Amino acid sequence: MHHQPPVHRSIDPAAAVVPEVRPRLRWRDVPVDGRTVPYGIAGSGTPVLFLHGFGLAPRTYAAAVERLAAVGVRVYAPALPGFGGTGALPHREHGFAGYGHWVARFLDAVGIDEPVPVVGHSFGGGVALASAHARVDRVSQLVLVNSVGGGAWSPSGTVREIRHRPLWRWGASALADAVLTGTPGSAIASIAGASLRNAVRDPAALWRIGELARSADLRAEAEQVVDGGVPATLVWSSGDTFIPRASFESLRTALREPQVHRVAGCHGWLIGDPDGFGRAMGSVLLSTTSAAA
């Protein structure tokens, strides 16, 4: 009999109090592979790595990162290669494996030599998973928030490989996710601004990375990460129209009974509701700590 993974159907809005005074996000640069990488840092305590979504940058998530730091951790939020002022990966390294190894080099550059929890949103979730696969010694825990990587979609109830999902469906889903699900105007403006800057900076790189993101199938890597002993948690918003539900379910299956936390909102819910993100991360990180004790 198949044992269903534990599911936390919602994060109680009253489950945690968001501190009135929260850690302030500061911006720094560090050289990685001889190129400058902008990153944000906030808080104190156990280091946690936060990886942003496709087409965006850490600044888009500034409030969310500060709420994450407020749970009592020190958050590092780099601009991934191809975004936010960080140069794209060389062609020979292009791919999720290349991003995974890059993450390890970033951790080296900022002086972190211990395994760390990695929180990744959307494309950043795929990079987080690839990081644990490429360098299991650098990742102590995965928190995948509305993550790519499940490799499946289900038009008309028939499950198909996600690489067959048409571009127009991605675009329509992104528009519906942002406009029709109540995303605050300020969050939409922040997302649009970051996407435009990345497109102007290196449109060819953005296209290559977009193809990587939309065809992401990391199920084999997920199974190997579980075999390597890295605990994983999935956070999924009930109103996500961007990542197909079939992709979430297939990733959940590949991760073999991960904890699943369900929250309200759309694909970019943590940008529009940073307080809710802070509560969710407090619940996720504390539950993992308790389980390990």
C-alpha positions in Angstrom: 0.0 0.0 0.0 1.4 3.4 -0.9 1.9 5.6 2.1 1.0 9.2 1.3 3.4 11.9 2.4 2.5 14.2 5.3 0.6 17.2 4.0 0.1 20.4 6.0 -2.9 21.8 4.2 -2.3 25.4 5.2 0.0 27.6 7.1 -2.1 29.2 9.9 -1.9 33.0 9.6 -1.7 33.2 13.4 1.0 30.4 13.6 3.8 32.9 14.1 4.1 36.6 14.8 6.1 38.6 12.2 8.5 40.7 14.2 7.9 44.4 14.1 11.7 44.9 13.7 13.1 42.5 11.1 16.6 42.0 9.9 17.6 44.5 7.2 18.8 43.1 3.8 22.2 44.5 2.8 23.7 44.2 -0.6 27.2 43.1 -1.4 29.3 41.8 -4.3 31.6 38.8 -4.4 33.8 37.4 -7.2 32.8 33.9 -8.4 34.8 32.4 -11.3 36.4 35.8 -11.8 33.0 37.6 -12.3 31.1 39.8 -9.9 28.0 38.3 -8.3 25.6 40.7 -6.4 24.0 39.1 -3.4 21.8 40.1 -0.4 22.5 39.1 3.1 20.2 39.5 6.2 19.9 38.2 9.7 22.1 36.1 12.0 22.4 32.5 13.0 22.5 29.4 10.8 23.3 30.3 7.2 20.5 29.6 4.7 20.7 30.0 0.9 17.8 31.5 -1.0 17.6 31.1 -4.7 15.2 33.3 -6.8 13.0 32.4 -9.7 13.4 32.7 -13.5 13.8 36.2 -15.0 14.0 37.8 -11.6 16.7 38.8 -9.1 17.2 38.8 -5.3 15.9 42.4 -5.0 12.5 41.3 -6.2 12.3 39.1 -3.1 13.8 41.7 -0.7 10.8 41.7 1.7 10.4 37.9 1.6 14.1 37.4 2.3 13.9 39.7 5.3 10.9 37.8 6.7 12.9 34.5 6.2 15.8 36.0 8.1 13.4 37.0 10.9 12.9 33.4 11.8 16.4 33.4 13.2 18.7 32.5 10.3 21.3 34.3 8.2 20.1 34.4 4.6 22.3 34.7 1.6 20.5 35.5 -1.7 22.7 35.6 -4.8 21.8 36.7 -8.3 22.0 33.5 -10.2 24.0 33.4 -13.4 22.1 35.2 -16.2 20.1 37.4 -13.8 20.4 40.5 -11.7 23.9 41.5 -13.0 25.6 38.1 -12.8 27.0 36.9 -16.1 25.4 33.8 -17.6 27.2 30.4 -17.3 29.6 29.5 -20.1 28.0 27.5 -22.8 29.8 24.3 -21.8 28.3 24.6 -18.2 24.8 25.6 -19.3 22.3 23.3 -17.6 21.0 22.5 -14.1 24.2 20.6 -13.3 26.2 23.7 -14.1 24.0 25.8 -11.9 24.4 23.2 -9.1 28.2 23.4 -9.2 28.1 27.2 -9.4 26.1 27.3 -6.1 28.9 25.4 -4.4 31.4 27.9 -5.7 29.3 30.8 -4.5 29.2 29.3 -1.0 33.0 28.9 -1.1 33.3 32.6 -2.2 31.2 33.9 0.8 33.1 31.7 3.2 30.5 29.0 4.0 32.0 25.6 4.2 29.3 23.7 6.1 26.2 22.1 4.6 23.3 24.6 4.5 19.5 24.6 4.0 18.7 25.8 0.5 15.3 27.5 -0.2 14.5 27.8 -3.9 11.5 29.4 -5.6 10.4 28.2 -9.1 13.5 28.0 -11.3 15.5 28.5 -8.1 13.9 25.4 -6.7 15.3 23.5 -9.7 18.7 25.0 -9.1 18.4 24.0 -5.4 17.6 20.4 -6.3 20.5 20.4 -8.8 22.8 21.7 -6.1 22.0 18.9 -3.8 22.5 16.4 -6.6 25.8 17.9 -7.8 27.3 18.5 -4.3 25.3 16.6 -1.6 28.1 17.6 0.8 27.0 21.3 0.6 23.2 21.0 1.2 21.7 19.9 4.5 18.0 20.5 3.6 15.9 21.4 0.6 12.9 23.6 0.7 11.3 23.8 -2.8 8.7 26.5 -3.2 6.5 26.1 -6.2 9.4 24.5 -7.9 10.1 23.5 -11.5 11.5 20.0 -12.1 8.5 17.7 -12.0 8.7 17.2 -15.8 5.0 16.7 -16.4 1.8 18.5 -17.4 -1.7 17.3 -17.9 -3.7 18.9 -20.7 -7.2 17.5 -20.8 -6.3 15.0 -18.1 -3.6 13.2 -20.1 -0.2 13.4 -18.5 2.6 14.4 -20.9 6.2 15.5 -20.7 6.4 19.2 -19.8 8.7 20.0 -22.7 5.7 19.6 -24.9 3.8 22.4 -23.2 3.5 25.2 -25.7 5.1 28.6 -25.1 1.7 30.3 -25.3 0.5 28.2 -22.4 3.4 29.3 -20.3 2.7 32.9 -21.2 -1.0 32.7 -20.6 -0.5 31.0 -17.3 2.0 33.6 -16.2 -0.4 36.4 -17.0 -3.3 34.7 -15.3 -1.2 33.9 -12.3 -0.1 37.6 -11.9 -3.3 39.4 -12.8 -6.2 37.1 -12.0 -5.1 35.8 -8.6 -4.9 39.1 -6.7 -1.2 39.7 -6.8 -0.6 43.2 -5.4 0.2 45.8 -8.0 3.6 46.6 -6.4 4.6 42.9 -6.7 3.6 42.8 -10.4 5.6 46.0 -11.0 8.7 44.5 -9.3 8.4 41.3 -11.2 8.0 43.1 -14.5 10.8 45.5 -13.8 13.3 42.7 -13.0 12.3 40.7 -16.0 12.7 43.7 -18.4 16.2 44.5 -17.0 17.3 40.9 -17.4 15.9 40.8 -21.0 17.7 44.0 -21.9 21.0 42.9 -20.3 21.4 39.6 -22.2 18.3 38.5 -24.2 20.1 35.4 -25.7 21.0 34.1 -22.3 17.5 34.8 -21.0 16.1 32.7 -23.8 18.5 29.8 -23.2 17.7 29.7 -19.5 14.0 30.0 -20.3 14.2 26.9 -22.4 16.0 25.1 -19.6 13.4 26.2 -17.0 10.3 25.3 -19.1 11.6 21.8 -20.0 12.9 21.0 -16.5 12.7 17.4 -15.6 14.7 16.7 -12.4 12.9 13.6 -11.2 15.9 11.3 -11.6 18.1 13.8 -9.7 15.4 14.1 -7.0 15.4 10.4 -6.4 19.2 10.4 -6.1 19.1 13.3 -3.7 16.7 11.3 -1.4 19.0 8.3 -1.7 21.8 10.7 -0.5 19.9 11.5 2.7 19.0 15.1 2.1 15.6 15.9 3.6 13.2 17.8 1.3 10.1 19.8 1.8 7.7 21.0 -0.9 5.8 24.2 -0.4 2.9 24.6 -2.9 0.3 27.4 -3.3 -3.2 26.3 -4.2 -3.7 29.0 -6.8 -0.5 28.3 -8.9 -1.4 28.3 -12.6 2.1 28.6 -13.8 3.6 25.3 -12.6 1.2 22.6 -13.7 -0.3 20.5 -10.8 0.9 17.4 -12.6 4.5 18.7 -12.4 4.1 19.2 -8.6 2.7 15.7 -8.1 5.4 14.0 -10.2 8.1 15.9 -8.3 6.4 14.9 -5.0 6.5 11.2 -6.1 10.2 11.4 -7.1 11.1 12.9 -3.7 9.4 9.9 -2.0 7.2 11.2 0.8 8.5 14.7 1.4 6.6 17.0 3.8 4.2 19.1 1.8 3.0 22.5 3.1 0.1 24.0 1.2 -0.4 27.8 1.3 -2.8 30.2 -0.3 -1.9 32.3 -3.3 -0.5 32.2 -6.8 2.9 31.1 -8.2 4.7 34.3 -6.9 2.8 34.4 -3.6 5.9 35.0 -1.5 6.7 38.2 -3.4 3.1 39.5 -2.8 2.8 38.1 0.7 6.2 38.2 2.4 4.7 38.0 5.9 3.0 34.7 4.8 6.3 33.5 3.5 8.0 34.2 6.8 5.3 32.2 8.7 5.6 29.4 6.2 9.4 29.2 6.5 9.2 29.4 10.3 6.9 26.4 10.2 9.0 24.5 7.7 12.4 25.1 9.3 11.1 24.5 12.9 9.3 21.3 12.0 12.5 20.0 10.3 14.6 20.9 13.4 12.1 19.2 15.7 12.1 16.1 13.6 15.9 15.9 13.7 16.1 16.4 17.4 
